[in-house]
Amino acid sequence: MKLIIATIKPFKLEEVREALTEAGVRGMMVTEIKGFGSQSGHTEIYRGAEYAVNFVPKIKLEIVVPATMADQIVETITKTAKTGKIGDGKIFVLDVEQALRVRTGETNEEAL
């Protein structure tokens, strides 16, 4: 099994969720986060005063899938979340040693 962690722009969340559902993802965890990468924040003007926004709002997706699906899911996220502009996000893929569904006791891929 693989854990896919993706950061995307907030306005892309629904589009990415729909694409992942069509690709066979049965569940995911979504967290609102703030961070910065190459774009290093930006400046905004509020009530006539300019101020720096050092952390940019992002959405973090955490998805556990069978290892055989990982490449397809990464490709789906990449195609759907891409705007071609700085700050589109990052994707990380990690190994998952064990999964357990608390309610039924199912383990590993059956727990997904």
Phi, psi and omega in degrees: 000154180232143172258122178253121177248121182233137171251132182223168175288141184304322183288351179267355187304307185296320179297317179293317179301315179297317180295320179292323177297316177296330181278355176106007178286128183261352178187157177202160174252137183235131180228137172277126181229172172230145179189184174210154177223233182296333182285341175049038178078191180199176177250148177227160177247126180229120181053042176084353180253137178269135178218157183270135173254102186278334179242131184260136178294137178219170173243133176253126176255137174235121186226129174252126182226160172301147183304328181292339181266348191304311182298319180296319181291319177300316179296319179297314179297315182302311182294321185281324184274346186289129172247344182087002180250161180302142178092014179295335175123189181220158175227133177237142179237125182234155175283144175245124182281323185206147173226148181216129174272117187299316185298316188253343184084002178299147182237160175052228187298330177294335180281346181283000000 
